[in-house]
């Protein structure tokens, strides 16, 4: 028996890269799969591959960025397989640019796919899951949400996906629907477009090495695991900490500009957080911890 025997799963962005790996592994684990990709030829190629191995799969070229089309992806799963047990919200766009050179139309396209697409498809799936007693949603986030150079819009969308996953997990726990997010690191077509990312991700970190984590989260063996963001780069597997209110917490009956400045100068500047994936130290904190330059 496979870990997903008898389950019906939707994979968005399933025509290549990580999505293709999730779809193939889910089918090999026993799931019936809807392979969705806005490139219908790629989606059908993956579905044919699954069927060639004796699995059950259909393809969809609906866009997740339109709520009615996103609903049709889920409806296809119900029509073909009778139910929806799992959703992997993998469809996404990425690009690099300096933020002052960003293009409004490109920004809109990325937000519509990476954020609204997750919301639209997720809402359609959770409605279907509630009708059949539960399920599992796996949203694809990214470590870029910590902050990454030349990826501001993409990073913002992936931070939104993490926040969305926390909130959905709270809302859906009573509905027996688990919601988690995965931050995958793999050598895919998306990073081929980025020389910086290509240098950072070794070629042996293939999408297939991330797929087992997604399969586990879709399966009943992950019962009781919800509201988590998990990072996997093929070798490393670890939880991502949720943002928190950091000590010390200063109190005052009221704050004005002068008292805020005193708070930073006297206390808070020593507790400033490094920022971004590279953990860059804020200039004021660097001035406190680095020895002064001598002539």
C-alpha positions as CSV (number, residue, x, y, z in Angstrom):
1,X,0.0,0.0,0.0
2,X,1.1,3.5,-0.8
3,X,1.0,6.4,1.7
4,X,-1.7,8.1,-0.4
5,X,-3.8,5.1,-1.4
6,X,-7.4,6.1,-2.1
7,X,-6.8,9.8,-2.0
8,X,-7.5,12.4,-4.6
9,X,-5.0,15.2,-4.8
10,X,-4.7,18.5,-6.8
11,X,-1.2,19.8,-7.7
12,X,-1.1,23.3,-9.2
13,X,1.9,24.3,-11.3
14,X,2.4,20.6,-11.8
15,X,3.7,20.6,-15.4
16,X,7.4,20.8,-14.5
17,X,10.0,21.3,-11.8
18,X,8.8,20.8,-8.2
19,X,5.2,20.5,-9.2
20,X,5.9,17.7,-11.6
21,X,7.9,15.9,-8.8
22,X,5.0,16.3,-6.4
23,X,2.5,15.0,-8.9
24,X,4.6,12.0,-9.9
25,X,5.4,11.0,-6.3
26,X,1.8,11.4,-5.2
27,X,0.7,9.1,-8.0
28,X,3.3,6.5,-7.2
29,X,2.2,6.7,-3.6
30,X,-1.3,5.7,-4.7
31,X,-3.1,9.0,-5.2
32,X,-5.4,10.0,-8.0
33,X,-3.9,13.3,-9.3
34,X,-5.2,16.4,-11.0
35,X,-2.1,17.9,-12.7
36,X,-2.7,21.6,-13.2
37,X,-0.6,24.0,-15.2
38,X,-1.4,27.0,-17.3
39,X,0.7,25.3,-20.0
40,X,-1.8,22.6,-20.8
41,X,0.7,20.6,-22.9
42,X,3.0,20.2,-20.0
43,X,0.2,19.3,-17.6
44,X,-1.0,16.6,-20.0
45,X,2.5,15.3,-20.5
46,X,2.8,14.7,-16.8
47,X,-0.6,13.1,-16.6
48,X,0.2,10.8,-19.5
49,X,3.4,9.8,-17.8
50,X,1.4,8.9,-14.6
51,X,-1.1,6.9,-16.6
52,X,1.7,5.2,-18.4
53,X,2.8,3.8,-15.1
54,X,-0.7,2.6,-14.3
55,X,-1.7,5.6,-12.1
56,X,-4.8,7.8,-12.3
57,X,-4.3,11.3,-13.5
58,X,-6.1,14.1,-15.5
59,X,-4.7,17.4,-16.6
60,X,-6.0,21.0,-16.2
61,X,-4.8,24.2,-17.8
62,X,-7.0,26.5,-15.8
63,X,-5.3,29.5,-14.2
64,X,-5.2,29.8,-10.5
65,X,-5.3,33.6,-10.8
66,X,-9.0,33.7,-11.7
67,X,-11.4,32.5,-8.9
68,X,-13.8,30.8,-11.3
69,X,-11.0,29.0,-13.1
70,X,-9.4,28.0,-9.7
71,X,-12.7,26.5,-8.7
72,X,-12.8,24.5,-11.9
73,X,-9.5,22.8,-11.0
74,X,-11.1,21.5,-7.8
75,X,-14.4,20.7,-9.5
76,X,-12.4,18.6,-12.0
77,X,-11.0,16.5,-9.2
78,X,-14.4,16.0,-7.7
79,X,-15.9,15.1,-11.1
80,X,-13.1,12.6,-12.0
81,X,-12.3,11.1,-8.6
82,X,-15.3,11.8,-6.4
83,X,-13.6,13.9,-3.8
84,X,-10.6,16.2,-2.9
85,X,-8.3,15.0,-0.1
86,X,-5.3,17.1,-0.7
87,X,-4.1,20.3,-2.4
88,X,-0.6,21.4,-3.1
89,X,-0.6,25.1,-3.9
90,X,2.6,25.1,-6.0
91,X,1.9,27.4,-8.9
92,X,4.1,30.5,-8.8
93,X,6.0,33.1,-10.6
94,X,9.4,34.6,-9.9
95,X,11.7,37.3,-11.3
96,X,14.6,39.5,-10.3
97,X,14.8,43.3,-10.4
98,X,16.0,46.2,-8.4
99,X,12.8,47.4,-6.5
100,X,13.1,51.0,-8.0
101,X,12.9,49.4,-11.5
102,X,10.0,47.1,-10.7
103,X,7.1,47.1,-13.2
104,X,3.5,47.5,-12.0
105,X,2.1,44.9,-14.5
106,X,4.7,42.3,-13.5
107,X,4.1,43.0,-9.8
108,X,0.3,42.5,-10.4
109,X,0.9,39.2,-12.3
110,X,3.1,37.8,-9.5
111,X,0.7,38.8,-6.7
112,X,-2.3,37.4,-8.6
113,X,-0.6,34.0,-9.1
114,X,1.4,33.7,-5.9
115,X,-1.1,35.1,-3.4
116,X,-4.6,35.3,-4.9
117,X,-4.1,32.0,-6.7
118,X,-3.3,30.2,-3.4
119,X,-6.3,31.9,-1.8
120,X,-8.7,31.1,-4.7
121,X,-7.7,27.5,-5.1
122,X,-7.4,26.9,-1.3
123,X,-10.9,28.2,-0.7
124,X,-12.4,26.0,-3.4
125,X,-10.5,23.0,-2.0
126,X,-11.5,23.5,1.6
127,X,-15.1,23.8,0.6
128,X,-14.9,20.4,-1.1
129,X,-12.9,18.9,1.8
130,X,-15.5,20.1,4.4
131,X,-18.2,18.2,2.5
132,X,-16.2,14.9,2.8
133,X,-14.8,15.2,6.3
134,X,-11.4,16.8,6.0
135,X,-8.1,16.9,4.1
136,X,-4.7,18.5,3.9
137,X,-3.6,21.7,2.2
138,X,0.1,22.2,1.5
139,X,1.0,25.8,0.5
140,X,4.4,26.4,-1.1
141,X,6.2,29.3,0.6
142,X,9.9,30.2,0.4
143,X,12.8,31.2,2.6
144,X,12.9,34.3,0.5
145,X,10.1,35.6,2.8
146,X,12.9,36.4,5.2
147,X,14.1,39.0,2.7
148,X,16.3,38.5,-0.4
149,X,18.0,40.9,-2.7
150,X,16.2,41.7,-6.0
151,X,13.3,39.5,-5.1
152,X,11.1,42.0,-3.1
153,X,7.8,41.3,-4.7
154,X,8.3,37.5,-4.8
155,X,9.5,37.5,-1.2
156,X,6.4,39.5,-0.1
157,X,4.1,37.0,-1.8
158,X,5.8,34.1,-0.1
159,X,5.6,35.8,3.3
160,X,1.9,36.3,2.6
161,X,1.6,32.5,1.9
162,X,3.2,31.7,5.3
163,X,0.8,34.1,7.1
164,X,-2.2,32.7,5.2
165,X,-1.2,29.2,6.2
166,X,-1.1,30.1,9.9
167,X,-4.5,31.7,9.7
168,X,-6.1,28.9,7.7
169,X,-4.7,26.4,10.2
170,X,-6.5,28.2,13.0
171,X,-9.8,28.4,11.0
172,X,-9.8,24.9,9.7
173,X,-8.6,22.8,12.7
174,X,-12.2,22.3,13.7
175,X,-13.0,21.2,10.2
176,X,-10.4,18.4,10.2
177,X,-8.4,20.2,7.5
178,X,-4.7,20.5,8.1
179,X,-2.8,23.4,6.6
180,X,1.0,23.6,6.4
181,X,3.5,25.4,4.2
182,X,6.7,24.1,2.7
183,X,9.8,26.2,1.8
184,X,11.5,24.0,-0.9
185,X,15.0,24.5,-2.2
186,X,15.8,22.7,-5.4
187,X,17.5,23.2,-8.8
188,X,14.6,23.9,-11.1
189,X,13.7,25.9,-14.2
190,X,12.7,28.9,-12.0
191,X,16.3,29.2,-10.6
192,X,17.8,28.7,-14.0
193,X,16.6,32.2,-14.8
194,X,18.7,33.6,-11.9
195,X,22.5,33.3,-12.1
196,X,22.6,34.2,-8.4
197,X,20.2,31.5,-7.4
198,X,21.8,29.0,-9.8
199,X,25.2,29.5,-8.0
200,X,23.5,29.1,-4.6
201,X,21.7,25.8,-5.3
202,X,23.7,22.7,-6.2
203,X,22.5,20.8,-9.2
204,X,22.1,17.6,-7.2
205,X,19.3,19.2,-5.1
206,X,16.6,17.9,-7.4
207,X,12.8,18.4,-6.9
208,X,12.4,14.7,-6.1
209,X,14.3,15.2,-2.9
210,X,11.7,17.6,-1.6
211,X,8.7,15.6,-2.7
212,X,8.7,13.1,0.3
213,X,8.0,16.0,2.7
214,X,5.0,17.1,0.7
215,X,3.7,13.5,0.5
216,X,4.0,13.1,4.2
217,X,2.1,16.3,4.9
218,X,-0.7,15.1,2.5
219,X,-1.0,11.8,4.2
220,X,-2.9,10.6,7.3
221,X,0.5,9.9,8.9
222,X,0.8,13.7,9.4
223,X,-2.3,13.8,11.6
224,X,-2.0,16.5,14.2
225,X,0.6,18.5,12.3
226,X,-0.9,21.8,11.2
227,X,0.1,25.5,11.2
228,X,3.7,24.7,10.4
229,X,6.2,26.1,7.9
230,X,8.8,23.5,7.0
231,X,12.0,24.0,5.0
232,X,13.6,21.2,3.0
233,X,16.6,21.6,0.7
234,X,17.1,17.9,0.0
235,X,19.7,17.4,2.7
236,X,18.2,19.6,5.5
237,X,14.8,19.4,7.0
238,X,13.7,21.8,9.7
239,X,10.9,23.9,11.0
240,X,10.7,27.6,10.4
241,X,10.0,29.7,13.6
242,X,6.9,31.8,13.7
243,X,7.5,35.6,14.1
244,X,7.2,36.6,17.8
245,X,7.2,39.7,20.0
246,X,10.8,40.1,21.1
247,X,12.0,41.0,24.6
248,X,12.6,43.5,26.1
249,X,9.1,45.0,25.9
250,X,9.2,48.6,27.1
251,X,6.2,50.2,28.6
252,X,5.1,53.8,29.0
253,X,1.8,55.6,29.6
254,X,2.4,57.4,26.3
255,X,5.2,57.5,23.8
256,X,6.4,60.7,22.0
257,X,9.2,61.0,19.6
258,X,11.8,61.9,22.3
259,X,10.9,59.0,24.5
260,X,11.0,56.6,21.5
261,X,14.4,57.9,20.7
262,X,15.6,57.4,24.2
263,X,14.2,53.8,24.1
264,X,16.2,53.0,21.1
265,X,19.4,54.8,22.2
266,X,19.2,53.4,25.7
267,X,17.9,49.8,25.2
268,X,16.5,48.7,21.9
269,X,19.4,49.4,19.6
270,X,21.3,46.6,21.3
271,X,18.5,44.2,20.4
272,X,18.1,45.1,16.7
273,X,17.5,42.1,14.5
274,X,19.7,41.0,11.6
275,X,17.6,41.0,8.5
276,X,17.3,39.1,5.3
277,X,18.4,35.5,4.5
278,X,22.0,36.7,4.7
279,X,21.3,38.0,8.2
280,X,22.7,41.4,7.6
281,X,23.3,43.5,10.7
282,X,21.6,46.9,10.9
283,X,24.2,49.7,10.8
284,X,23.5,50.9,14.3
285,X,24.0,47.4,15.7
286,X,27.2,47.0,13.7
287,X,28.5,50.2,15.3
288,X,27.9,48.7,18.8
289,X,29.6,45.4,18.2
290,X,32.4,46.1,15.7
291,X,35.6,47.6,17.0
292,X,36.2,51.2,15.8
293,X,38.5,51.7,12.9
294,X,42.0,53.1,13.8
295,X,44.1,55.2,11.5
